[in-house]
Amino acid sequence: MDNNETTQAPVESQEKRGGGKKILIILVIIAVFILAGWYAFGRGGASTLGTDAGASVALPTSWPNDVPMYAGATVSYVAAANNATVKQGVAAILQTSDDSTTVATFYKTALEAKGWKLGAPSESAAGIAFGGEKDTRQLSVNIATANNLTTITLAVVGK
């Protein structure tokens, strides 16, 4: 019996890691679809989109005050939508030279302090992702580091 327990523990932990990767992939796909939807369909209503390679972009005025920006990060992309085609929401992509663990710790602490109920983070070689809920809104946070640059993708949408 001890032998079975010993061999089952690593299999169980591998399954949990695999599930974490699936959650991360799903969150990244959701964020991409949200951003693509705002871009493609946002033209039919009150929407804004900002990109400027290499320059900082201003946040939309509708950015929620309970979702903080990471200090020292450069905002490279923003989108906001409020029309019949796409749920009301905002998204931003930021970049920093800080590592992904430092960024994730900041967002977990800051968002919980502002009343967000966060789900367990999913960590993999691709990065760290977690979601949250507050009032009638959902939040997606995706953090990935490549070439000493950490990219933070934040999206907030109505339920």
FIDOKE-258950 format. One record per atom (N, C-alpha, C, CB): residue in one letter; x, y, z. Coordinates in steps of 0.2 Angstrom, whole numbers, padded with zeros to 4 digits, always signed. Glycine has a CB too. Example, Ala and Ser with C-alpha at 12.3 -4.5 7.8 and 13.67 -1.06 7.14 Angstrom:
A+0066-0028+0039 A+0062-0022+0039 A+0066-0016+0039 A+0057-0022+0045 S+0064-0011+0035 S+0068-0005+0036 S+0064+0000+0039 S+0070-0003+0029 
***
This chain:
M+0004-0006+0000 M+0000+0000+0000 M+0004+0006+0000 M-0005+0000+0006 D+0010+0006+0004 D+0014+0012+0004 D+0017+0013-0003 D+0020+0011+0009 N+0019+0008-0006 N+0021+0008-0013 N+0017+0012-0018 N+0023+0001-0016 N+0010+0010-0017 N+0005+0013-0022 N+0005+0021-0020 N-0002+0010-0021 E+0004+0022-0014 E+0004+0029-0012 E+0010+0033-0015 E+0003+0030-0004 T+0016+0031-0014 T+0022+0034-0017 T+0021+0035-0024 T+0028+0030-0015 T+0019+0030-0028 T+0019+0031-0035 T+0013+0036-0037 T+0018+0025-0039 Q+0008+0036-0034 Q+0002+0040-0035 Q+0003+0048-0034 Q-0004+0038-0032 A+0007+0049-0029 A+0008+0056-0028 A+0011+0060-0034 A+0013+0057-0022 P+0017+0058-0037 P+0019+0062-0042 P+0014+0062-0048 P+0026+0059-0045 V+0010+0057-0049 V+0005+0057-0055 V+0000+0063-0053 V+0002+0050-0056 E-0002+0063-0047 E-0007+0068-0045 E-0004+0075-0046 E-0009+0066-0038 S+0002+0076-0044 S+0005+0082-0044 S+0006+0084-0052 S+0011+0083-0041 Q+0007+0080-0056 Q+0008+0081-0063 Q+0001+0083-0066 Q+0011+0075-0067 E-0004+0080-0064 E-0011+0082-0066 E-0013+0089-0064 E-0016+0077-0063 K-0011+0091-0058 K-0012+0097-0056 K-0009+0103-0060 K-0011+0098-0048 R-0002+0101-0061 R+0002+0106-0065 R-0001+0106-0072 R+0009+0104-0066 G-0004+0101-0075 G-0007+0101-0082 G-0013+0105-0082 G-0008+0094-0084 G-0017+0104-0076 G-0023+0108-0076 G-0021+0116-0075 G-0027+0106-0069 G-0016+0118-0072 G-0014+0125-0071 G-0012+0127-0078 G-0008+0125-0066 K-0009+0123-0082 K-0007+0126-0089 K-0013+0127-0093 K-0002+0121-0092 K-0018+0122-0092 K-0024+0123-0096 K-0028+0130-0094 K-0029+0117-0095 I-0028+0131-0087 I-0031+0137-0085 I-0028+0143-0088 I-0031+0138-0077 L-0021+0143-0088 L-0017+0149-0090 L-0018+0150-0098 L-0009+0148-0089 I-0018+0144-0102 I-0020+0145-0109 I-0027+0148-0110 I-0019+0138-0112 I-0032+0145-0106 I-0039+0148-0107 I-0039+0155-0105 I-0043+0144-0102 L-0036+0157-0100 L-0036+0165-0098 L-0032+0169-0104 L-0032+0166-0092 V-0027+0166-0106 V-0023+0170-0112 V-0028+0170-0118 V-0017+0167-0113 I-0031+0165-0120 I-0036+0165-0125 I-0041+0170-0124 I-0038+0158-0127 I-0044+0170-0118 I-0050+0174-0117 I-0047+0181-0118 I-0052+0173-0110 A-0042+0183-0115 A-0039+0190-0116 A-0038+0192-0123 A-0032+0191-0112 V-0035+0187-0127 V-0034+0189-0134 V-0041+0190-0138 V-0030+0183-0137 F-0046+0186-0136 F-0052+0187-0139 F-0056+0193-0137 F-0057+0181-0138 I-0055+0195-0131 I-0058+0201-0129 I-0054+0207-0132 I-0057+0202-0121 L-0048+0207-0133 L-0044+0212-0136 L-0046+0212-0144 L-0037+0212-0135 A-0046+0207-0147 A-0048+0206-0154 A-0055+0209-0155 A-0047+0199-0157 G-0060+0207-0151 G-0067+0209-0151 G-0068+0216-0151 G-0071+0205-0146 W-0064+0219-0146 W-0065+0226-0145 W-0062+0230-0152 W-0061+0229-0139 Y-0057+0227-0154 Y-0054+0230-0160 Y-0058+0229-0166 Y-0047+0227-0162 A-0061+0223-0167 A-0065+0221-0173 A-0072+0224-0173 A-0065+0214-0174 F-0075+0223-0167 F-0082+0225-0167 F-0083+0232-0164 F-0086+0220-0163 G-0078+0234-0160 G-0079+0240-0156 G-0081+0247-0160 G-0073+0242-0152 R-0080+0246-0167 R-0081+0252-0171 R-0089+0254-0172 R-0078+0251-0178 G-0093+0249-0170 G-0100+0250-0170 G-0103+0254-0165 G-0104+0244-0171 G-0100+0256-0159 G-0102+0259-0154 G-0097+0264-0151 G-0105+0254-0148 A-0098+0265-0144 A-0093+0270-0141 A-0087+0265-0139 A-0097+0273-0135 S-0082+0266-0143 S-0076+0262-0141 S-0070+0266-0142 S-0076+0256-0146 T-0065+0264-0139 T-0058+0268-0140 T-0053+0262-0141 T-0057+0273-0135 L-0048+0264-0144 L-0042+0259-0145 L-0036+0264-0146 L-0043+0255-0151 G-0031+0262-0142 G-0025+0266-0143 G-0019+0261-0143 G-0024+0270-0137 T-0014+0262-0148 T-0008+0259-0148 T-0003+0263-0151 T-0009+0252-0153 D+0003+0263-0149 D+0008+0267-0152 D+0015+0263-0150 D+0008+0274-0150 A+0018+0260-0155 A+0024+0256-0154 A+0029+0260-0151 A+0026+0252-0160 G+0032+0258-0145 G+0037+0261-0142 G+0035+0267-0138 G+0042+0263-0147 A+0029+0269-0138 A+0027+0275-0134 A+0022+0273-0129 A+0025+0281-0139 S+0021+0277-0124 S+0016+0276-0119 S+0009+0278-0121 S+0018+0279-0112 V+0004+0275-0120 V-0003+0276-0122 V-0007+0278-0116 V-0006+0270-0126 A-0011+0283-0116 A-0015+0285-0110 A-0021+0280-0109 A-0018+0292-0111 L-0022+0279-0103 L-0028+0275-0101 L-0034+0278-0103 L-0028+0273-0093 P-0039+0274-0104 P-0046+0277-0106 P-0049+0280-0099 P-0051+0272-0109 T-0053+0285-0100 T-0056+0288-0094 T-0060+0283-0090 T-0060+0294-0096 S-0063+0278-0094 S-0067+0273-0090 S-0063+0268-0087 S-0071+0270-0096 W-0056+0269-0086 W-0052+0264-0082 W-0054+0263-0075 W-0045+0265-0083 P-0056+0257-0072 P-0058+0257-0066 P-0053+0259-0060 P-0061+0250-0064 N-0055+0263-0056 N-0050+0265-0051 N-0048+0260-0046 N-0053+0271-0047 D-0052+0254-0046 D-0050+0248-0041 D-0045+0243-0045 D-0056+0245-0039 V-0043+0245-0051 V-0038+0241-0054 V-0032+0245-0055 V-0041+0238-0061 P-0027+0244-0051 P-0021+0249-0051 P-0016+0247-0057 P-0017+0248-0045 M-0013+0252-0059 M-0007+0252-0064 M-0001+0250-0060 M-0006+0258-0068 Y+0003+0246-0063 Y+0010+0244-0060 Y+0015+0250-0061 Y+0013+0238-0064 A+0017+0252-0055 A+0022+0258-0055 A+0028+0257-0059 A+0024+0259-0048 G+0029+0262-0063 G+0035+0262-0068 G+0034+0258-0074 G+0040+0259-0064 A+0028+0255-0075 A+0026+0251-0081 A+0024+0256-0087 A+0021+0246-0080 T+0025+0254-0093 T+0023+0258-0099 T+0017+0255-0102 T+0029+0258-0104 V+0012+0259-0103 V+0006+0257-0106 V+0007+0257-0113 V+0000+0261-0103 S+0006+0251-0116 S+0008+0250-0123 S+0001+0249-0128 S+0012+0245-0125 Y-0004+0247-0124 Y-0011+0246-0128 Y-0016+0247-0123 Y-0011+0239-0131 V-0022+0250-0125 V-0028+0251-0122 V-0034+0250-0126 V-0028+0258-0118 A-0039+0247-0123 A-0045+0247-0127 A-0051+0248-0122 A-0046+0240-0131 A-0057+0251-0125 A-0063+0251-0121 A-0069+0250-0125 A-0063+0258-0117 A-0074+0247-0123 A-0080+0246-0127 A-0086+0246-0122 A-0079+0239-0130 N-0091+0249-0126 N-0097+0249-0122 N-0103+0250-0128 N-0098+0256-0117 N-0104+0244-0131 N-0109+0244-0136 N-0113+0238-0136 N-0106+0246-0143 A-0118+0237-0141 A-0122+0231-0141 A-0118+0225-0143 A-0128+0233-0146 T-0113+0226-0147 T-0109+0220-0149 T-0105+0217-0144 T-0105+0222-0156 V-0102+0221-0140 V-0097+0218-0135 V-0099+0221-0128 V-0089+0221-0137 K-0098+0216-0123 K-0099+0218-0116 K-0095+0224-0115 K-0098+0213-0112 Q-0098+0228-0110 Q-0094+0234-0108 Q-0087+0232-0104 Q-0098+0238-0103 G-0082+0235-0106 G-0076+0233-0103 G-0070+0237-0105 G-0074+0226-0104 V-0064+0236-0102 V-0058+0239-0103 V-0052+0234-0103 V-0057+0245-0099 A-0047+0236-0107 A-0041+0231-0107 A-0035+0236-0108 A-0042+0226-0112 A-0029+0233-0105 A-0023+0237-0106 A-0017+0232-0106 A-0022+0242-0100 I-0012+0233-0110 I-0006+0230-0109 I-0001+0234-0107 I-0005+0226-0116 L+0003+0232-0102 L+0008+0236-0099 L+0015+0232-0100 L+0007+0238-0092 Q+0020+0236-0099 Q+0027+0232-0100 Q+0031+0235-0094 Q+0030+0233-0106 T+0035+0231-0091 T+0040+0233-0086 T+0046+0228-0086 T+0037+0232-0079 S+0052+0231-0083 S+0058+0227-0083 S+0058+0222-0077 S+0064+0231-0083 D+0053+0223-0072 D+0052+0219-0066 D+0050+0212-0068 D+0047+0222-0061 D+0052+0207-0064 D+0051+0200-0065 D+0043+0199-0064 D+0055+0195-0061 S+0041+0193-0067 S+0034+0191-0066 S+0032+0190-0059 S+0032+0186-0071 T+0036+0187-0055 T+0034+0185-0048 T+0033+0192-0044 T+0039+0181-0045 T+0037+0197-0045 T+0036+0203-0042 T+0030+0206-0044 T+0042+0208-0043 V+0028+0206-0050 V+0022+0209-0053 V+0016+0206-0051 V+0022+0209-0061 A+0016+0199-0051 A+0010+0195-0048 A+0009+0197-0041 A+0012+0188-0049 T+0014+0197-0037 T+0013+0198-0030 T+0010+0205-0029 T+0020+0198-0026 F+0012+0210-0033 F+0009+0217-0032 F+0002+0216-0034 F+0013+0222-0037 Y+0000+0213-0039 Y-0007+0213-0041 Y-0011+0209-0037 Y-0008+0210-0048 K-0009+0204-0034 K-0013+0200-0029 K-0014+0204-0023 K-0009+0193-0027 T-0009+0207-0020 T-0010+0211-0014 T-0014+0217-0016 T-0003+0213-0012 A-0013+0221-0021 A-0017+0227-0022 A-0024+0226-0024 A-0013+0231-0028 L-0025+0221-0028 L-0032+0219-0030 L-0036+0217-0024 L-0032+0214-0036 E-0034+0212-0020 E-0037+0210-0014 E-0039+0216-0009 E-0033+0205-0010 A-0034+0220-0009 A-0035+0226-0004 A-0041+0231-0007 A-0028+0230-0004 K-0042+0231-0013 K-0047+0235-0016 K-0054+0231-0017 K-0045+0237-0023 G-0054+0225-0014 G-0060+0221-0013 G-0061+0216-0019 G-0066+0226-0014 W-0057+0214-0023 W-0057+0209-0028 W-0057+0202-0025 W-0052+0210-0034 K-0061+0198-0027 K-0060+0191-0025 K-0056+0187-0030 K-0067+0187-0023 L-0050+0185-0029 L-0046+0182-0034 L-0046+0174-0033 L-0039+0185-0033 G-0046+0171-0039 G-0045+0164-0040 G-0038+0162-0039 G-0048+0162-0047 A-0036+0156-0038 A-0030+0154-0037 A-0026+0155-0044 A-0029+0146-0036 P-0019+0157-0043 P-0016+0159-0049 P-0013+0152-0053 P-0009+0163-0047 S-0013+0153-0059 S-0010+0147-0063 S-0003+0149-0065 S-0015+0145-0069 E+0002+0145-0064 E+0009+0147-0065 E+0012+0141-0070 E+0013+0147-0059 S+0015+0144-0075 S+0019+0139-0080 S+0025+0143-0083 S+0014+0136-0085 A+0028+0139-0087 A+0034+0142-0090 A+0032+0148-0094 A+0038+0137-0095 A+0025+0148-0097 A+0023+0154-0101 A+0021+0160-0096 A+0017+0152-0104 G+0020+0159-0090 G+0019+0165-0086 G+0014+0163-0080 G+0016+0171-0090 I+0011+0169-0077 I+0006+0168-0072 I+0000+0171-0074 I+0009+0172-0065 A-0006+0168-0072 A-0012+0171-0074 A-0017+0169-0068 A-0015+0168-0081 F-0022+0174-0067 F-0027+0173-0062 F-0033+0178-0064 F-0024+0174-0055 G-0038+0176-0061 G-0044+0180-0063 G-0047+0182-0056 G-0049+0176-0067 G-0052+0187-0057 G-0056+0189-0051 G-0063+0191-0052 G-0051+0194-0047 E-0066+0193-0047 E-0073+0195-0047 E-0074+0201-0042 E-0078+0190-0047 K-0078+0205-0044 K-0080+0211-0039 K-0087+0214-0042 K-0075+0216-0038 D-0092+0214-0038 D-0098+0217-0040 D-0101+0213-0046 D-0097+0225-0041 T-0102+0217-0051 T-0104+0213-0057 T-0099+0213-0063 T-0110+0217-0060 R-0092+0213-0061 R-0087+0213-0065 R-0082+0207-0064 R-0083+0220-0065 Q-0079+0205-0070 Q-0074+0200-0070 Q-0067+0203-0072 Q-0076+0194-0074 L-0062+0201-0069 L-0055+0203-0071 L-0051+0197-0073 L-0052+0207-0065 S-0046+0199-0078 S-0041+0194-0080 S-0035+0197-0080 S-0043+0191-0087 V-0030+0194-0076 V-0023+0196-0076 V-0018+0191-0079 V-0021+0198-0068 N-0015+0193-0084 N-0010+0188-0087 N-0003+0192-0087 N-0012+0186-0094 I+0002+0188-0084 I+0009+0191-0084 I+0014+0186-0087 I+0011+0192-0076 A+0018+0188-0092 A+0023+0184-0095 A+0029+0188-0096 A+0020+0182-0102 T+0035+0185-0095 T+0041+0188-0096 T+0045+0184-0102 T+0045+0187-0089 A+0048+0188-0106 A+0052+0186-0111 A+0057+0191-0113 A+0048+0184-0118 N+0063+0189-0114 N+0069+0194-0116 N+0069+0200-0111 N+0068+0197-0123 N+0069+0198-0104 N+0070+0203-0099 N+0064+0208-0099 N+0076+0206-0099 L+0059+0207-0102 L+0053+0212-0102 L+0047+0208-0100 L+0052+0215-0109 T+0043+0211-0095 T+0037+0208-0092 T+0031+0211-0095 T+0037+0208-0085 T+0027+0207-0098 T+0021+0210-0101 T+0015+0208-0097 T+0020+0208-0108 I+0011+0214-0095 I+0005+0213-0090 I-0001+0214-0095 I+0006+0218-0084 T-0006+0210-0095 T-0012+0211-0099 T-0018+0211-0093 T-0013+0205-0104 L-0021+0216-0093 L-0027+0217-0089 L-0033+0218-0093 L-0025+0223-0084 A-0038+0215-0091 A-0045+0215-0094 A-0050+0215-0089 A-0046+0210-0100 V-0055+0220-0089 V-0061+0220-0085 V-0067+0221-0089 V-0060+0226-0080 V-0072+0216-0088 V-0078+0216-0092 V-0084+0215-0087 V-0078+0211-0097 G-0090+0217-0089 G-0096+0216-0085 G-0097+0209-0086 G-0101+0220-0087 K-0101+0206-0081 K-0103+0199-0081 K-0108+0198-0086 K-0105+0196-0074 
***
